[in-house]
């Protein structure tokens, strides 16, 4: 029997337990690509001693675990699948489909964001979105539902082209740092705000003469709580995460104090 450490970081849980996974191979030579199910290993004394937990149902190589709403979510490289544990890794539920299209022949990464998104705990999951090659990185944002299921409500395109092994974490400023292999196995680092990942901000690079058009359709108009001629208005809309304060700049109109002036 051979155990090898998986290519992902360990996770320190809210209850103090440390959880990581290793690869169990008891039928093949080391480094062959076919392994048994990932094995959960835990430590309750700061890493001094370790205990083997439960295996998950199906084989895979690399896997990544994150904690959300008191549960553990394990995403596996193979199977486009995830598993849930409600007892900190002592046992695992059945294999569940992510419902996402991504390359299942590449390492992946996932974290739980510290703030709520749309009132829900958010898991960020990054992988190459091409199903045929390690290319076209994406960050998928899954919102944890009351029954523990995941609603993949948002996605962000990291790049077009080579995207292989990666590592993602939340920075002290609340932004997301993503390190990944790009063309020629180069190591590329990018820092993204959550508003950018959720689609509320866009960073555009335009050459002289380029034209950028952004067309959006809203089912309901934004609500403005103060008259348009006042210098400050509070604007709320289904397209923003939270209410924001917005400056109203000078405008010219034949109609005083009217929204038509915009």
C-alpha positions as CSV (number, residue, x, y, z in Angstrom):
1,X,0.0,0.0,0.0
2,X,1.3,3.4,-1.0
3,X,0.1,6.8,0.3
4,X,1.2,10.0,-1.5
5,X,0.3,13.6,-0.4
6,X,-2.1,15.3,-2.7
7,X,-1.2,18.5,-4.5
8,X,-3.4,20.9,-2.5
9,X,-3.1,22.8,0.7
10,X,-4.5,21.6,4.0
11,X,-7.5,23.4,5.5
12,X,-7.8,24.6,9.1
13,X,-11.5,24.3,10.1
14,X,-13.4,26.5,12.5
15,X,-13.3,23.7,15.2
16,X,-9.5,23.6,15.0
17,X,-9.2,20.4,13.0
18,X,-6.7,20.3,10.1
19,X,-7.9,18.4,7.0
20,X,-6.1,17.4,3.9
21,X,-6.2,14.5,1.4
22,X,-3.7,12.0,0.1
23,X,-3.7,9.6,-2.7
24,X,-4.0,5.9,-1.9
25,X,-2.5,3.4,-4.4
26,X,-2.5,-0.2,-3.3
27,X,-2.6,-1.9,-6.7
28,X,-0.2,0.0,-9.0
29,X,3.2,1.4,-9.1
30,X,3.8,4.8,-7.6
31,X,3.1,7.7,-10.0
32,X,0.8,5.7,-12.3
33,X,-2.3,7.7,-13.2
34,X,-4.8,5.3,-11.7
35,X,-5.5,5.6,-8.0
36,X,-8.1,4.5,-5.5
37,X,-10.5,7.0,-4.0
38,X,-8.9,10.0,-2.2
39,X,-8.2,9.5,1.5
40,X,-9.1,12.1,4.1
41,X,-6.5,12.6,6.8
42,X,-7.1,14.8,9.9
43,X,-5.2,16.3,12.8
44,X,-6.7,17.7,16.0
45,X,-3.4,18.6,17.7
46,X,-2.0,21.2,15.3
47,X,-0.4,18.6,13.0
48,X,1.6,16.6,15.5
49,X,-0.4,13.5,14.8
50,X,-2.7,12.5,12.0
51,X,-5.7,10.1,11.7
52,X,-7.0,8.5,8.6
53,X,-10.7,9.5,7.9
54,X,-13.1,8.1,5.4
55,X,-12.5,7.5,1.7
56,X,-14.9,9.0,-0.9
57,X,-16.8,6.8,-3.3
58,X,-14.9,7.1,-6.5
59,X,-11.3,7.2,-7.6
60,X,-9.5,10.4,-8.5
61,X,-6.1,11.9,-8.2
62,X,-5.8,15.5,-6.9
63,X,-8.7,16.9,-4.8
64,X,-9.3,20.1,-2.9
65,X,-11.4,20.6,0.2
66,X,-13.0,23.7,1.7
67,X,-15.4,24.5,4.6
68,X,-18.7,26.2,4.1
69,X,-21.6,26.6,6.5
70,X,-20.3,23.9,8.9
71,X,-19.8,21.3,6.1
72,X,-16.8,20.2,4.1
73,X,-16.9,20.3,0.3
74,X,-14.4,18.1,-1.6
75,X,-13.9,18.7,-5.3
76,X,-12.1,16.0,-7.2
77,X,-10.0,16.2,-10.4
78,X,-11.8,13.3,-12.0
79,X,-15.5,12.9,-12.5
80,X,-16.5,16.6,-12.5
81,X,-17.8,15.8,-9.0
82,X,-17.9,16.9,-5.4
83,X,-18.6,15.3,-2.0
84,X,-20.0,16.7,1.2
85,X,-19.1,15.8,4.8
86,X,-21.3,17.0,7.7
87,X,-19.0,15.7,10.4
88,X,-15.6,17.3,9.5
89,X,-14.4,14.4,7.4
90,X,-15.4,11.4,9.5
91,X,-17.7,10.3,6.6
92,X,-18.7,11.5,3.2
93,X,-21.9,11.6,1.3
94,X,-22.4,10.2,-2.2
95,X,-20.7,11.6,-5.3
96,X,-22.5,14.6,-6.6
97,X,-22.2,16.2,-10.1
98,X,-21.0,19.8,-10.2
99,X,-23.0,20.4,-13.3
100,X,-20.1,22.4,-14.7
101,X,-18.2,22.0,-17.9
102,X,-14.4,21.9,-17.2
103,X,-11.4,19.8,-17.9
104,X,-11.4,16.7,-15.6
105,X,-7.8,15.9,-16.5
106,X,-6.2,18.8,-14.5
107,X,-5.6,19.9,-11.0
108,X,-8.1,22.4,-9.6
109,X,-8.5,24.8,-6.7
110,X,-11.4,26.0,-4.5
111,X,-11.9,28.3,-1.5
112,X,-14.7,29.7,0.6
113,X,-15.1,33.5,0.5
114,X,-15.2,35.4,3.8
115,X,-18.2,37.5,2.9
116,X,-21.7,36.6,1.8
117,X,-22.7,36.9,-1.9
118,X,-26.4,37.5,-2.5
119,X,-26.9,36.6,1.2
120,X,-25.3,33.2,0.7
121,X,-22.0,31.6,1.5
122,X,-19.9,31.5,-1.7
123,X,-17.4,28.8,-2.8
124,X,-15.0,29.9,-5.5
125,X,-13.9,27.0,-7.8
126,X,-11.2,27.5,-10.5
127,X,-10.4,25.1,-13.3
128,X,-9.7,25.1,-17.1
129,X,-13.1,25.4,-18.7
130,X,-12.0,23.7,-22.0
131,X,-13.2,20.1,-21.8
132,X,-10.6,19.0,-24.4
133,X,-7.4,20.7,-23.2
134,X,-5.9,22.5,-20.2
135,X,-7.0,25.9,-21.5
136,X,-9.4,28.8,-20.9
137,X,-9.4,29.3,-17.1
138,X,-12.5,30.2,-15.3
139,X,-13.6,30.9,-11.7
140,X,-17.0,29.6,-10.9
141,X,-18.9,31.0,-7.9
142,X,-21.2,28.5,-6.2
143,X,-23.7,29.8,-3.6
144,X,-24.5,27.3,-0.8
145,X,-28.2,26.7,-0.5
146,X,-30.1,25.8,2.6
147,X,-30.1,22.1,1.7
148,X,-26.3,22.2,1.2
149,X,-26.5,22.1,-2.6
150,X,-24.5,24.6,-4.8
151,X,-26.0,27.1,-7.2
152,X,-23.3,28.2,-9.6
153,X,-24.7,31.7,-10.0
154,X,-21.6,33.5,-11.4
155,X,-18.5,32.7,-13.5
156,X,-15.5,34.7,-14.5
157,X,-13.2,34.1,-17.5
158,X,-9.6,34.3,-16.3
159,X,-7.9,33.9,-19.7
160,X,-8.1,32.4,-23.2
161,X,-5.3,29.9,-24.0
162,X,-3.1,27.8,-21.7
163,X,-4.4,27.3,-18.2
164,X,-3.2,24.3,-16.1
165,X,-2.3,23.8,-12.4
166,X,-3.4,26.7,-10.2
167,X,-3.7,27.9,-6.6
168,X,-6.2,30.5,-5.3
169,X,-6.7,32.3,-2.0
170,X,-8.4,35.3,-0.5
171,X,-6.0,38.2,0.3
172,X,-6.1,40.5,3.3
173,X,-7.8,43.2,1.3
174,X,-10.7,40.9,0.3
175,X,-9.4,40.4,-3.3
176,X,-8.7,37.0,-4.8
177,X,-5.2,36.0,-5.7
178,X,-4.9,33.4,-8.4
179,X,-1.6,31.7,-9.4
180,X,-1.7,29.5,-12.5
181,X,0.4,27.9,-15.3
182,X,-0.1,29.7,-18.6
183,X,1.6,29.3,-22.0
184,X,5.0,27.4,-21.9
185,X,4.4,26.5,-18.2
186,X,5.0,30.1,-17.2
187,X,3.7,31.0,-13.8
188,X,1.1,33.8,-14.0
189,X,-0.4,35.7,-11.1
190,X,-3.5,37.8,-11.1
191,X,-5.4,39.7,-8.4
192,X,-9.1,40.2,-8.8
193,X,-11.8,42.0,-6.8
194,X,-14.9,40.1,-6.0
195,X,-17.0,42.8,-7.8
196,X,-15.0,42.0,-10.9
197,X,-15.5,38.2,-10.5
198,X,-19.2,38.7,-10.0
199,X,-19.4,40.9,-13.1
200,X,-20.1,44.3,-11.4
201,X,-16.8,45.8,-12.6
202,X,-14.9,45.5,-15.8
203,X,-11.3,46.3,-16.6
204,X,-11.0,47.3,-20.2
205,X,-7.9,47.9,-22.3
206,X,-8.8,49.8,-25.5
207,X,-6.6,51.1,-28.3
208,X,-7.1,54.4,-29.9
209,X,-10.1,54.3,-32.2
210,X,-11.6,51.2,-30.5
211,X,-15.3,51.3,-29.7
212,X,-16.8,49.6,-26.7
213,X,-20.5,48.9,-26.5
214,X,-22.2,47.3,-23.4
215,X,-25.9,46.6,-23.8
216,X,-27.8,45.4,-20.8
217,X,-31.5,44.8,-20.3
218,X,-33.1,45.0,-16.8
219,X,-36.4,43.5,-15.9
220,X,-36.9,46.3,-13.3
221,X,-35.5,49.8,-13.3
222,X,-33.1,50.9,-10.6
223,X,-34.7,52.8,-7.8
224,X,-33.5,56.3,-7.0
225,X,-34.4,57.5,-3.5
226,X,-33.7,61.2,-3.9
227,X,-34.5,63.8,-6.5
228,X,-32.0,63.9,-9.5
229,X,-31.0,67.6,-8.9
230,X,-29.6,66.7,-5.5
231,X,-25.8,66.0,-5.3
232,X,-26.1,62.5,-3.7
233,X,-28.5,59.7,-4.4
234,X,-28.7,56.2,-3.1
235,X,-29.2,53.7,-5.9
236,X,-30.3,50.1,-5.4
237,X,-30.7,47.6,-8.2
238,X,-30.8,43.8,-8.6
239,X,-27.5,44.1,-10.4
240,X,-25.5,45.3,-7.4
241,X,-24.5,43.3,-4.4
242,X,-25.4,46.0,-1.9
243,X,-26.7,49.6,-1.9
244,X,-24.1,52.2,-3.1
245,X,-23.9,55.9,-2.9
246,X,-23.5,57.6,-6.3
247,X,-22.6,61.2,-7.3
248,X,-25.0,62.9,-9.6
249,X,-23.0,65.2,-11.9
250,X,-24.2,68.5,-13.4
251,X,-26.6,68.1,-16.3
252,X,-28.4,70.3,-18.8
253,X,-32.1,70.1,-19.5
254,X,-35.1,72.0,-20.5
255,X,-37.1,70.2,-17.8
256,X,-36.2,71.1,-14.2
257,X,-35.9,68.4,-11.6
258,X,-36.7,65.6,-14.1
259,X,-35.2,62.3,-14.8
260,X,-35.6,63.2,-18.5
261,X,-32.6,65.4,-18.0
262,X,-30.4,62.3,-18.0
